């Protein structure tokens, strides 16, 4: 399962080997200075919008990879069992947001200091 961790002055989205294949991407590292906000998302699968470019997706079931819309580029890792998750809004990074399905988003936010 993907996990968001702090590594020095960076926020890192660590992916499993399978997630790297499904999302067609490696781990993502962004400076903490790029993080604008982190918010809990109650219906995380429906927070993923846009055209899959590249990645894997079955709408309403799972979403893994890069998703582009007119105004945003996001990277999502949401498994079918994830009902809730977090959205990390970024500025000055490759992605405008990271959307990650997690079992306990409150615990994650506390661990990250948000």
Residue, then its C-alpha position, 0 to 999 in steps of 0.5 A: x500500500x502507498x504511504x505518505x511520509x516525511x523525509x527531511x524537508x520532503x513529502x514522499x509518496x512511497x509506492x509498492x512495486x505493484x503500484x509503480x506498475x499500475x500507476x506507471x510511475x515511481x515514488x513521488x518526492x515533493x519539497x514541503x514548501x510546495x505543500x499548500x494543504x492536506x485535506x481529508x476526502x470522505x469519498x476518495x475514489x470520486x475525487x479523482x477526475x480527468x483523463x488517465x495519462x498514464x495509469x490504471x483505472x476502473x471508474x468508481x473502483x480504483x484509480x492509479x496514475x496521472x490524471x489530467x483535466x483542463x486546469x489540473x494534473x493530479x497523481x492518484x493512488x486509490x485502491x478499491x477498498x479505500x473509501x477515505x483518503x487525503x488530498x495534498x494540494x501542491x504549488x510549484x510541483x509537477x502535480x497540482x495535487x496528490x490523492x491517496x486512499x488511506x484507512x485512517x486519514x486523521x492518523x496520517x495527518x497527525x503523523x505528518x503534522x497537519 
